[in-house]
């Protein structure tokens, strides 16, 4: 059961979109967190009011998670906008990005749901290093190279603009 109904979410977003109230006014009247309102408004802006409907739990593939991370890294948008773009929760985006930064592509593998069966003789968790498959190694390498290319392109763009500004400043002084 979700905490807020679709109708309630729509009502609050409409109050904001119709410019009747600001985020802080809605927050005070309905005693609701402003970041929730912001997320709902982003979802509506990108996907329409139908996107506020409750979605059943879904399992996401490793390739989908990788696509979300690529989008996050290659666009200057926050977790909320990326989540709205892919119609998922922003905390999910945050978790995937953090896991990927800490453990690489292995952390994006699908995991079994539920509690693991308990063995009588072993009560402690054993930490095993999970080996990467060749495909995962290639995907990891591609993602690392794409990220490097993105930042190199940004540096190049900045240096070109800086050179143009310096040239313009010299022309103005002459």
C-alpha positions as CSV (number, residue, x, y, z in Angstrom):
1,X,0.0,0.0,0.0
2,X,1.4,3.4,-0.9
3,X,1.4,6.2,1.5
4,X,-0.2,8.7,-0.9
5,X,-2.9,8.1,-3.4
6,X,-2.6,9.1,-7.0
7,X,-5.5,11.6,-6.6
8,X,-3.7,13.2,-3.6
9,X,-0.5,13.6,-5.6
10,X,-2.3,15.0,-8.6
11,X,-4.1,17.5,-6.4
12,X,-0.9,18.8,-4.9
13,X,0.9,19.0,-8.2
14,X,-2.1,20.8,-9.8
15,X,-2.1,23.3,-6.9
16,X,1.6,24.1,-7.7
17,X,1.3,24.0,-11.5
18,X,-1.7,26.3,-11.5
19,X,0.5,28.7,-9.5
20,X,-2.0,28.9,-6.7
21,X,0.6,27.9,-4.1
22,X,4.4,27.5,-3.8
23,X,6.2,24.4,-2.6
24,X,6.6,25.8,0.9
25,X,3.0,26.8,1.2
26,X,1.8,23.3,0.1
27,X,4.4,21.8,2.5
28,X,3.0,23.8,5.4
29,X,-0.7,23.2,4.6
30,X,-0.5,19.4,3.9
31,X,2.5,18.7,6.2
32,X,4.3,16.9,3.5
33,X,8.0,17.0,2.5
34,X,8.9,19.5,-0.2
35,X,11.2,17.1,-2.0
36,X,8.3,14.8,-2.6
37,X,6.3,17.6,-4.2
38,X,9.4,18.5,-6.3
39,X,9.7,14.9,-7.5
40,X,6.0,14.5,-8.3
41,X,6.1,17.8,-10.2
42,X,9.2,16.6,-12.2
43,X,7.4,13.3,-13.0
44,X,4.4,15.2,-14.3
45,X,6.4,17.6,-16.3
46,X,8.3,14.8,-18.1
47,X,5.7,12.0,-18.3
48,X,2.2,13.5,-17.5
49,X,-0.2,13.0,-14.6
50,X,-0.6,9.2,-15.3
51,X,3.0,8.7,-14.1
52,X,1.9,9.4,-10.5
53,X,0.0,6.1,-10.4
54,X,1.4,3.4,-8.1
55,X,3.7,1.0,-9.8
56,X,4.1,-2.6,-8.7
57,X,7.6,-3.8,-7.7
58,X,9.7,-4.5,-10.8
59,X,13.0,-6.2,-11.3
60,X,15.4,-4.3,-13.3
61,X,18.0,-5.9,-15.6
62,X,21.7,-5.1,-15.4
63,X,21.5,-3.5,-18.8
64,X,18.7,-1.2,-17.7
65,X,20.6,-0.2,-14.6
66,X,23.7,0.5,-16.8
67,X,21.6,2.6,-19.1
68,X,20.3,4.7,-16.2
69,X,23.9,5.2,-14.9
70,X,25.1,6.2,-18.4
71,X,22.3,8.7,-18.7
72,X,23.1,10.1,-15.3
73,X,26.8,10.5,-16.1
74,X,26.3,12.0,-19.5
75,X,23.6,14.5,-18.7
76,X,23.9,17.3,-16.2
77,X,20.7,16.3,-14.4
78,X,20.2,15.3,-10.8
79,X,18.7,12.1,-9.5
80,X,15.2,13.4,-9.6
81,X,15.2,14.3,-13.2
82,X,16.9,11.1,-14.2
83,X,14.4,9.1,-12.2
84,X,11.5,10.9,-13.8
85,X,13.0,10.3,-17.2
86,X,13.1,6.5,-16.6
87,X,9.9,6.5,-14.5
88,X,11.7,5.1,-11.4
89,X,12.3,6.2,-7.9
90,X,15.2,8.7,-7.3
91,X,16.5,6.7,-4.4
92,X,16.9,3.8,-6.8
93,X,19.0,5.9,-9.1
94,X,21.1,7.1,-6.2
95,X,21.6,3.5,-5.0
96,X,22.7,2.2,-8.4
97,X,25.1,5.1,-9.0
98,X,26.6,4.7,-5.6
99,X,26.9,0.9,-5.9
100,X,28.5,1.3,-9.3
101,X,31.0,3.8,-8.1
102,X,32.0,1.6,-5.1
103,X,31.9,-1.9,-6.7
104,X,31.6,-1.5,-10.4
105,X,29.3,-3.4,-12.8
106,X,29.1,-6.5,-10.6
107,X,26.9,-4.5,-8.1
108,X,24.3,-4.1,-10.9
109,X,23.6,-7.8,-11.1
110,X,20.0,-8.9,-10.3
111,X,19.8,-10.4,-6.8
112,X,17.5,-13.0,-5.4
113,X,14.6,-11.6,-3.4
114,X,13.9,-12.6,0.1
115,X,16.0,-14.0,2.9
116,X,18.7,-16.6,2.1
117,X,18.2,-20.0,3.6
118,X,20.0,-20.5,6.9
119,X,22.5,-23.3,7.1
120,X,22.8,-25.1,10.5
121,X,26.6,-25.1,10.6
122,X,27.3,-21.7,9.3
123,X,25.9,-18.6,11.0
124,X,28.4,-16.1,9.8
125,X,28.4,-14.4,6.4
126,X,31.2,-15.4,4.2
127,X,32.7,-12.7,2.0
128,X,33.4,-14.1,-1.4
129,X,34.8,-12.0,-4.2
130,X,32.5,-12.4,-7.1
131,X,34.4,-12.7,-10.4
132,X,33.3,-10.6,-13.4
133,X,32.2,-12.2,-16.5
134,X,33.9,-11.2,-19.8
135,X,30.8,-9.3,-20.9
136,X,30.7,-7.4,-17.6
137,X,34.4,-6.5,-18.0
138,X,33.8,-5.2,-21.5
139,X,30.7,-3.2,-20.3
140,X,32.7,-1.8,-17.4
141,X,35.6,-0.8,-19.7
142,X,33.2,0.8,-22.3
143,X,31.5,2.8,-19.5
144,X,34.8,4.0,-18.1
145,X,36.0,5.1,-21.6
146,X,32.7,6.8,-22.3
147,X,33.0,8.7,-19.0
148,X,36.6,9.7,-19.8
149,X,35.5,10.8,-23.2
150,X,32.7,12.9,-21.8
151,X,35.0,14.7,-19.4
152,X,37.6,15.2,-22.0
153,X,35.0,16.7,-24.3
154,X,33.9,19.0,-21.5
155,X,37.5,20.1,-20.9
156,X,38.0,20.8,-24.6
157,X,34.8,22.8,-24.8
158,X,35.9,24.9,-21.8
159,X,39.3,25.5,-23.3
160,X,37.7,26.6,-26.6
161,X,35.4,29.0,-24.9
162,X,38.2,30.3,-22.7
163,X,40.3,30.9,-25.8
164,X,37.4,32.7,-27.5
165,X,36.9,34.9,-24.5
166,X,40.6,35.8,-24.3
167,X,40.6,36.6,-28.0
168,X,37.5,38.8,-27.6
169,X,39.1,40.6,-24.7
170,X,42.3,41.3,-26.8
171,X,40.2,42.6,-29.6
172,X,38.3,45.0,-27.3
173,X,41.6,46.3,-25.9
174,X,43.0,47.0,-29.3
